[in-house]
Amino acid sequence: MSDQLLILVALAGIFLLLFLVIRTKLHAFVALLLVSLIVGILAGMPLNDVVTSMQNGMGGTLGFVAVVVGLGAMFGQMLEVSGGAERLAQTLVKKFGEDKSQWALGVTGFLVAIPVFFDVGFIILVPIVYGLAKKTGRSLLYYGIPLLAGLAVTHSFIPPTPGPIAVADLIGADLGWVILFGTIAGIPAMIIAGPLFAKYISKKLHVVVPDYMNLEEIEYDKELPSFKLIASLIMIPLVLILLNTVSGVLLEEGNVVRQILTFLGHPFVALTIATILTFVFLGTKRGYSRQEVQDIATKALEPAGIIILVTGAGGVFKQILIDSGVGEVLGDMMAGSPLPPILLAFLIAAAVRVAQGSATVSMVTAAGLMAPLIEILGMQGPVLGLLVIAIASGATVLSHVNDSGFWLVGRYFGLSVKDTLKSWTIMETIIGLVGVGVALILGIFIA
């Protein structure tokens, strides 16, 4: 089959995927599998090879992603149930002082979203935003936007959240580099899109606590875990993974210290250690029975299962593109583009994000399309971490009415569609633009 026909097959597959997700409301997992089947057949692959590629793509992806996302979800669920998120927020607001509580909420969101899903973290912490807004008479957005920015930045940029985990696996990036670059890009993104943007938008839009949000119904556990314990539990897996990456750069192969750090810093081991520690220190030592801890962990896998399957289907799509030869043609075409790969990755993810809304689908689609280019250009090492940040940034920008996060924020803050666009959408776009900007700057020194 000619290169031109293979490109047409790839484009038709992408448009079909968008049509199925947007217009027919077919679940992204099924849509990705169906499109993978069709692309493989239209590209001229033998039918048995299509099925084999799908199996290899799913198995190769889930072998890593299922373990990491599953452990991360259990870790986050224990943090949520124990009141750890509230403890972080209350301690930081107290330390920073009421006049700098914007910054405290931004930092809280940044830390909480590492183990806890974005929407869960927001729902847990929004009562603190309500309380501060009522006490000071300021707009809800003055406190809410920094919290949202902190949550959104980490949710997009820093593992073990599912998005960067999925992209890192699909393009073969080392998680240590992703954590490092995600932090470097995420801090300025949180500051600009959070406290700084909040000061501006809160003067334009004075938002009060919606009448339908009954604060009296919100109760707090009086015996929250300590701040030091929660901060330590969150940092343990991140530090171990980073030590693994750093030791690989600084120490020679065969070095005993490097071997130990490589083992302890593998995401499987680091997250297993952190998860078991949460079961003990946030579970059994705080009065939960072993059965209750098991039930909490099991419940955590319900939302994680959907994300794992969608990511696996993204792996299927990537494998079909590679095995059919479509990916090589696409890679050659993109390699000839005047745009740097980091910017190209951002634009692909942003286009899919705007079209269909889901950040996860945007990330796995963009990663699947970029994988052949990475192979052709022989890209490896730290630059792949920057590509993860670029894809995550593209999947963050321009959240609008087809994104569930848009409606979640609008409801909890009592915003109209127009005001949600002025606040939430602009905040998300700032995060994405700052993220890709930092990635491009770092790329100058790394590439």
C-alpha positions as CSV (number, residue, x, y, z in Angstrom):
1,M,0.0,0.0,0.0
2,S,1.3,3.5,-0.9
3,D,2.4,6.0,1.7
4,Q,-0.4,8.3,0.7
5,L,-3.1,5.7,1.3
6,L,-1.6,4.8,4.7
7,I,-1.7,8.4,5.7
8,L,-5.4,8.5,4.6
9,V,-6.1,5.4,6.7
10,A,-4.5,7.1,9.8
11,L,-6.4,10.3,9.3
12,A,-9.7,8.4,8.8
13,G,-9.0,6.4,12.0
14,I,-8.5,9.6,14.0
15,F,-11.6,11.2,12.6
16,L,-13.6,8.0,13.2
17,L,-12.4,7.9,16.8
18,L,-13.5,11.5,17.4
19,F,-16.9,10.8,15.8
20,L,-17.5,7.7,17.9
21,V,-16.6,9.4,21.2
22,I,-18.3,12.8,20.5
23,R,-21.4,12.0,18.4
24,T,-22.3,8.4,19.2
25,K,-21.1,8.7,22.8
26,L,-19.4,5.3,22.5
27,H,-17.2,4.6,25.5
28,A,-13.5,5.6,24.8
29,F,-12.3,2.0,25.6
30,V,-14.6,0.4,23.0
31,A,-14.0,3.2,20.5
32,L,-10.3,2.9,20.6
33,L,-10.5,-0.9,20.2
34,L,-12.9,-0.6,17.2
35,V,-10.8,2.1,15.5
36,S,-7.7,-0.1,16.0
37,L,-9.4,-3.0,14.3
38,I,-10.5,-0.9,11.4
39,V,-7.1,0.8,10.9
40,G,-5.3,-2.5,11.0
41,I,-7.7,-4.1,8.4
42,L,-7.7,-1.0,6.1
43,A,-3.9,-0.8,6.3
44,G,-3.7,-4.3,4.8
45,M,-2.6,-6.3,7.8
46,P,-3.5,-10.0,7.8
47,L,-6.5,-10.6,10.0
48,N,-4.7,-12.8,12.5
49,D,-1.9,-10.2,12.8
50,V,-4.5,-7.5,13.6
51,V,-5.7,-9.6,16.6
52,T,-2.1,-10.4,17.7
53,S,-1.1,-6.8,17.6
54,M,-4.1,-5.8,19.7
55,Q,-3.3,-8.4,22.2
56,N,0.4,-7.4,22.3
57,G,-0.5,-3.7,22.6
58,M,-3.0,-4.3,25.5
59,G,-0.7,-6.7,27.4
60,G,2.4,-4.6,26.9
61,T,0.7,-1.5,28.2
62,L,-1.3,-3.0,31.1
63,G,1.7,-4.9,32.4
64,F,3.0,-1.6,33.7
65,V,0.0,0.8,33.9
66,A,-2.4,-1.5,35.7
67,V,0.1,-2.0,38.6
68,V,1.0,1.6,39.0
69,V,-2.4,3.1,38.6
70,G,-4.0,0.4,40.8
71,L,-1.5,1.0,43.6
72,G,-1.7,4.8,43.2
73,A,-5.5,4.6,43.5
74,M,-5.4,2.6,46.8
75,F,-2.8,5.0,48.2
76,G,-5.0,7.9,47.3
77,Q,-8.2,6.3,48.7
78,M,-6.5,5.8,52.1
79,L,-5.4,9.4,52.1
80,E,-8.9,10.5,51.3
81,V,-10.7,8.3,53.9
82,S,-8.3,9.2,56.7
83,G,-8.7,12.9,56.3
84,G,-5.2,13.4,55.1
85,A,-6.2,16.0,52.5
86,E,-8.0,18.1,55.1
87,R,-5.0,17.9,57.4
88,L,-2.7,19.2,54.6
89,A,-5.0,22.1,53.8
90,Q,-5.7,23.1,57.4
91,T,-2.0,23.0,58.4
92,L,-0.8,24.9,55.3
93,V,-3.5,27.6,55.6
94,K,-2.5,28.1,59.3
95,K,1.2,28.2,58.5
96,F,0.8,30.7,55.6
97,G,-1.7,32.8,57.4
98,E,-5.1,34.0,56.2
99,D,-3.6,36.8,54.0
100,K,-1.6,34.2,52.1
101,S,-4.1,31.4,52.1
102,Q,-4.3,31.5,48.3
103,W,-0.7,30.2,48.3
104,A,-1.5,27.6,50.9
105,L,-4.4,26.3,48.8
106,G,-2.3,26.1,45.7
107,V,0.4,24.1,47.5
108,T,-2.3,21.9,49.1
109,G,-3.8,21.1,45.7
110,F,-0.3,20.4,44.3
111,L,0.4,17.9,47.0
112,V,-3.1,16.3,47.3
113,A,-3.5,15.5,43.6
114,I,-0.3,13.4,43.6
115,P,-2.1,10.4,45.1
116,V,-5.8,11.6,44.9
117,F,-7.9,11.9,41.7
118,F,-8.6,15.6,40.7
119,D,-12.3,15.6,41.2
120,V,-12.1,13.8,44.6
121,G,-9.5,16.2,45.8
122,F,-11.6,19.2,44.8
123,I,-14.8,17.9,46.4
124,I,-12.9,17.1,49.7
125,L,-11.3,20.5,49.9
126,V,-13.9,22.9,48.4
127,P,-15.5,23.4,51.9
128,I,-12.3,25.1,53.0
129,V,-12.7,27.5,50.1
130,Y,-16.3,28.2,51.0
131,G,-15.3,28.9,54.6
132,L,-12.5,31.3,53.7
133,A,-14.8,33.1,51.2
134,K,-17.6,33.5,53.8
135,K,-15.2,34.7,56.4
136,T,-13.4,37.3,54.3
137,G,-16.2,38.3,51.9
138,R,-14.0,37.8,48.9
139,S,-15.0,36.1,45.7
140,L,-14.9,32.3,45.8
141,L,-12.6,32.4,42.8
142,Y,-9.9,34.2,44.9
143,Y,-9.4,31.0,46.9
144,G,-10.9,28.4,44.5
145,I,-8.7,29.1,41.5
146,P,-5.4,28.5,43.4
147,L,-6.8,25.2,44.7
148,L,-7.9,24.2,41.3
149,A,-4.6,25.2,39.7
150,G,-2.6,23.1,42.2
151,L,-4.9,20.1,41.7
152,A,-4.9,20.4,37.9
153,V,-1.1,20.9,37.5
154,T,-0.2,17.8,39.5
155,H,-3.1,15.7,38.0
156,S,-1.6,16.4,34.5
157,F,2.1,16.5,35.1
158,I,3.3,14.4,38.1
159,P,3.0,10.6,38.4
160,P,1.5,8.4,39.9
161,T,-1.6,10.2,38.5
162,P,-2.9,8.2,35.6
163,G,-2.4,10.7,32.7
164,P,1.4,11.0,32.9
165,I,1.7,7.3,33.8
166,A,-0.1,6.3,30.7
167,V,1.8,8.7,28.4
168,A,5.2,7.7,29.9
169,D,4.5,4.0,29.3
170,L,3.2,4.5,25.7
171,I,6.3,6.5,24.7
172,G,8.9,4.8,26.9
173,A,9.7,7.7,29.2
174,D,11.4,7.2,32.6
175,L,9.1,8.2,35.4
176,G,11.9,9.9,37.3
177,W,12.4,12.4,34.5
178,V,8.7,12.9,34.3
179,I,8.4,13.7,38.0
180,L,11.4,16.1,37.8
181,F,10.3,18.0,34.7
182,G,6.6,17.9,35.9
183,T,7.6,19.6,39.1
184,I,9.8,22.2,37.3
185,A,7.0,23.0,34.8
186,G,4.2,22.6,37.4
187,I,5.4,25.1,40.0
188,P,5.4,28.2,37.7
189,A,2.2,26.9,36.1
190,M,0.5,26.7,39.5
191,I,1.7,30.1,40.5
192,I,0.7,31.9,37.3
193,A,-2.6,30.1,36.8
194,G,-3.4,30.0,40.6
195,P,-2.7,32.9,42.9
196,L,-1.8,35.4,40.2
197,F,-4.7,34.7,37.9
198,A,-7.1,34.4,40.9
199,K,-6.3,38.0,42.0
200,Y,-7.2,39.2,38.6
201,I,-10.3,37.1,37.9
202,S,-11.8,37.6,41.4
203,K,-11.9,41.3,40.8
204,K,-13.9,40.7,37.6
205,L,-16.2,38.0,38.9
206,H,-17.5,38.2,42.5
207,V,-18.8,34.7,43.2
208,V,-20.5,33.7,46.5
209,V,-21.2,30.2,47.9
210,P,-24.2,28.8,46.0
211,D,-27.4,28.4,48.0
212,Y,-27.7,24.7,47.2
213,M,-24.3,24.0,48.9
214,N,-25.2,23.4,52.5
215,L,-22.1,23.9,54.6
216,E,-23.8,22.6,57.8
217,E,-23.8,19.1,56.2
218,I,-20.0,19.0,56.0
219,E,-18.3,17.3,58.9
220,Y,-14.6,16.9,59.7
221,D,-12.9,14.1,61.6
222,K,-11.6,15.7,64.8
223,E,-8.6,13.3,64.9
224,L,-6.9,14.0,61.6
225,P,-3.5,12.4,60.9
226,S,-0.5,14.5,61.4
227,F,0.8,16.8,58.7
228,K,4.3,15.3,58.8
229,L,2.9,11.8,58.4
230,I,0.8,12.8,55.3
231,A,3.6,14.8,53.7
232,S,6.1,11.9,54.3
233,L,3.8,9.3,52.8
234,I,3.3,11.4,49.7
235,M,7.0,12.1,49.2
236,I,8.2,8.5,49.8
237,P,7.4,7.1,46.3
238,L,8.4,10.3,44.5
239,V,11.8,10.4,46.2
240,L,12.5,6.7,45.6
241,I,11.7,7.0,41.9
242,L,13.8,10.1,41.6
243,L,16.8,8.4,43.4
244,N,16.5,5.6,40.9
245,T,16.8,8.0,38.0
246,V,19.6,10.0,39.5
247,S,21.6,6.9,40.4
248,G,21.3,5.7,36.8
249,V,23.0,9.0,35.7
250,L,25.6,9.4,38.4
251,L,26.7,5.8,39.3
252,E,28.3,3.2,37.1
253,E,26.4,0.1,36.1
254,G,27.1,-2.8,38.5
255,N,27.5,-0.4,41.4
256,V,25.8,-2.0,44.5
257,V,24.2,1.3,45.6
258,R,22.8,1.8,42.1
259,Q,21.4,-1.7,42.1
260,I,19.6,-1.2,45.4
261,L,18.2,2.3,44.4
262,T,17.2,0.9,41.0
263,F,15.2,-1.8,42.8
264,L,13.7,0.4,45.5
265,G,13.0,3.2,43.0
266,H,11.1,1.1,40.4
267,P,7.5,2.4,40.4
268,F,6.2,-1.1,41.4
269,V,8.4,-1.3,44.5
270,A,8.2,2.4,45.5
271,L,4.4,2.4,45.3
272,T,4.0,-0.9,47.0
273,I,6.1,0.4,49.9
274,A,4.1,3.6,50.1
275,T,0.7,1.8,49.8
276,I,1.5,-0.7,52.5
277,L,2.6,2.2,54.8
278,T,-0.7,4.0,54.2
279,F,-2.6,0.8,55.0
280,V,-0.7,0.6,58.4
281,F,-0.4,4.3,59.4
282,L,-3.6,5.6,58.0
283,G,-5.5,2.4,58.4
284,T,-5.0,-0.1,61.2
285,K,-3.1,2.3,63.5
286,R,-6.0,4.7,63.2
287,G,-8.6,2.2,64.3
288,Y,-9.7,0.6,61.0
289,S,-10.0,-3.2,61.0
290,R,-8.0,-5.2,58.4
291,Q,-11.3,-5.9,56.6
292,E,-12.2,-2.2,56.5
293,V,-8.8,-1.4,55.0
294,Q,-9.3,-4.2,52.4
295,D,-12.7,-2.7,51.5
296,I,-11.3,0.8,51.1
297,A,-8.6,-0.6,48.8
298,T,-11.1,-2.6,46.8
299,K,-13.3,0.5,46.4
300,A,-10.4,2.5,45.0
301,L,-10.0,0.1,42.1
302,E,-13.5,1.0,40.7
303,P,-12.6,4.3,39.1
304,A,-9.0,3.2,38.4
305,G,-10.3,0.2,36.3
306,I,-11.9,2.5,33.7
307,I,-8.7,4.5,33.4
308,I,-6.6,1.4,33.1
309,L,-8.7,-0.1,30.3
310,V,-8.8,3.2,28.3
311,T,-5.0,3.4,28.6
312,G,-4.7,-0.3,27.5
313,A,-6.8,0.5,24.5
314,G,-4.5,3.4,23.8
315,G,-1.7,0.9,23.8
316,V,-3.6,-1.2,21.3
317,F,-4.0,1.8,19.0
318,K,-0.3,2.6,19.2
319,Q,0.7,-1.1,18.4
320,I,-1.6,-1.2,15.4
321,L,-0.1,2.0,14.1
322,I,3.4,0.6,14.4
323,D,2.7,-3.0,13.1
324,S,0.6,-1.9,10.2
325,G,3.3,0.5,8.9
326,V,1.0,3.5,9.3
327,G,3.0,4.7,12.2
328,E,6.3,4.7,10.2
329,V,4.7,6.8,7.4
330,L,3.2,9.2,10.0
331,G,6.5,9.3,11.8
332,D,8.4,10.2,8.6
333,M,5.9,12.9,7.8
334,M,6.1,14.4,11.3
335,A,9.9,14.1,11.2
336,G,9.9,16.4,8.2
337,S,7.8,18.9,10.0
338,P,9.5,22.2,10.8
339,L,8.0,22.1,14.3
340,P,10.1,20.7,17.1
341,P,8.7,17.3,18.4
342,I,7.8,18.9,21.8
343,L,5.5,21.5,20.1
344,L,4.1,18.9,17.7
345,A,3.2,16.6,20.6
346,F,1.5,19.6,22.4
347,L,-0.6,20.5,19.3
348,I,-1.8,17.0,18.6
349,A,-2.9,16.5,22.2
350,A,-4.6,20.0,22.2
351,A,-6.5,19.3,19.0
352,V,-7.9,16.0,20.4
353,R,-8.7,17.7,23.7
354,V,-10.7,20.5,22.2
355,A,-12.5,18.1,19.9
356,Q,-13.7,15.5,22.4
357,G,-13.0,16.8,25.9
358,S,-11.4,13.9,27.7
359,A,-7.8,14.6,28.9
360,T,-7.1,10.8,29.2
361,V,-8.2,10.1,25.6
362,S,-6.3,13.1,24.4
363,M,-3.1,11.9,26.1
364,V,-3.3,8.3,24.9
365,T,-4.2,9.3,21.3
366,A,-1.3,11.8,21.1
367,A,1.1,9.4,22.7
368,G,0.1,6.7,20.2
369,L,0.7,9.0,17.3
370,M,4.0,10.3,18.6
371,A,5.4,6.8,19.4
372,P,6.5,6.0,15.8
373,L,8.2,9.5,15.5
374,I,10.1,8.8,18.7
375,E,11.4,5.5,17.2
376,I,12.3,7.1,13.9
377,L,14.2,10.0,15.5
378,G,15.9,7.7,18.0
379,M,14.7,9.9,20.9
380,Q,15.5,8.6,24.4
381,G,16.4,9.6,27.9
382,P,15.4,12.9,29.5
383,V,13.8,14.4,26.3
384,L,11.0,11.7,26.5
385,G,10.1,13.2,29.9
386,L,9.7,16.6,28.3
387,L,7.4,15.0,25.6
388,V,5.2,13.6,28.4
389,I,4.9,17.2,29.8
390,A,4.1,18.6,26.3
391,I,1.4,16.0,25.7
392,A,-0.1,16.5,29.2
393,S,0.0,20.3,28.6
394,G,-1.9,19.9,25.3
395,A,-4.5,17.7,27.0
396,T,-5.0,20.4,29.6
397,V,-5.7,23.5,27.5
398,L,-9.1,24.9,26.5
399,S,-11.3,22.8,28.7
400,H,-14.9,23.7,27.7
401,V,-18.4,22.3,27.7
402,N,-17.4,18.7,26.5
403,D,-15.2,18.3,29.6
404,S,-16.7,16.9,32.8
405,G,-14.3,19.0,34.9
406,F,-15.9,22.1,33.4
407,W,-19.3,21.2,34.8
408,L,-18.0,20.0,38.1
409,V,-16.3,23.4,38.8
410,G,-19.3,25.3,37.5
411,R,-21.7,23.5,39.8
412,Y,-19.6,23.8,43.0
413,F,-18.9,27.5,42.4
414,G,-22.4,28.3,41.1
415,L,-21.0,29.7,37.8
416,S,-22.8,30.3,34.5
417,V,-21.3,28.7,31.4
418,K,-19.9,32.1,30.3
419,D,-18.2,32.7,33.7
420,T,-16.8,29.2,33.8
421,L,-15.2,29.8,30.5
422,K,-13.7,33.1,31.8
423,S,-12.3,31.4,34.9
424,W,-11.8,27.7,34.7
425,T,-11.1,27.5,31.0
426,I,-8.5,30.3,31.0
427,M,-6.9,28.8,34.1
428,E,-6.5,25.4,32.4
429,T,-5.1,27.1,29.3
430,I,-2.5,29.0,31.3
431,I,-1.4,25.8,32.9
432,G,-1.0,24.1,29.5
433,L,0.8,27.0,27.9
434,V,3.2,27.5,30.8
435,G,3.8,23.7,30.8
436,V,4.7,23.5,27.2
437,G,6.7,26.7,27.4
438,V,8.9,25.3,30.2
439,A,9.3,22.0,28.2
440,L,10.4,23.9,25.1
441,I,13.0,25.9,27.2
442,L,14.3,22.8,28.9
443,G,14.4,21.1,25.5
444,I,17.0,23.6,24.3
445,F,19.4,22.5,26.9
446,I,18.6,18.7,26.9
447,A,18.2,18.0,23.2
